[in-house]
Amino acid sequence: MRHLFKKQIALPQDHGSWVFILSPLLVGVFAGGNFSRGVLYLVIAAMSAFMLRQPMTVAVKAYSGRRPKTDLPAARFWLLIYGLISALALLGLIFEGFGYILYLAVPGAPVFAWHLWLVSKRAERRQAGVEVIATGVLSLSAPAAYWVSVLEYDPAGWWLWAFTWLQSAASIVYAYLRLGQREMSQEQASAWKRSDWLRMGIRAMLYTSFNLVVSAAAGLFNLVPKFVFIPFFLQWAETIWGVARPAVGWKPTRIGIRQLIVSTLWTILFILVWRTP
């Protein structure tokens, strides 16, 4: 039995991905403000579905020759465990009257299949576009948690989805910028002018600037709470700081921790301002 309990098969190894499921879940739950049994079922279903990605990826790697076939029993074991937990939690949601939430899982199937196809082709790394789309799927847990929390469908849930996806997309683009900066040598960095660094960071700045403008405009027209732009201002300021102070020579862990801190602060601030009239 010991060979079944392998952490690298049971748990996601890209630790930065946890925030992309936890942040929208927390946003949705706290925006609704009602911690019911249905919310518990939803959280369990979302987390078990998220966890299922790791053993499935390991299985695909084993079948495509990237990992030893001896990993397959453990991968199948955890696929069964997570699949069973997810199915039971979904049944709980249905019995609680939230069967319509399951429609939000439909976009996840083709995106997940796309990811597994890339894994089989050894092409899953550095796929920023795929990651942005995948976080859009994960962000659907925000409206799901919100609707279950308020016990009914509410169009405001789509704003939660849009905002959490915008934040995640900008976070991914910014992370790739920082990783690109760290890969430059000191000699290359010293030869670059400020305009060169600005040009390198233009995509990340466009993402965070767009988020800031959209959130501020939505608040100005009373479509959402008026202070919802504040967490996006934090993310925008971090991006400006990162462009002005390139991460040349930084370790990936340092970049990841800083990203995690900013995303955590964004989540906390968003929850606070969303519940502020």
Summary of the structure (lengths in Angstrom):
residues: 277
radius of gyration: 20.1
end to end distance: 54.0
largest distance: 63.7
contacts: 892
relative contact order: 0.13
helix: 79%
strand: 0%
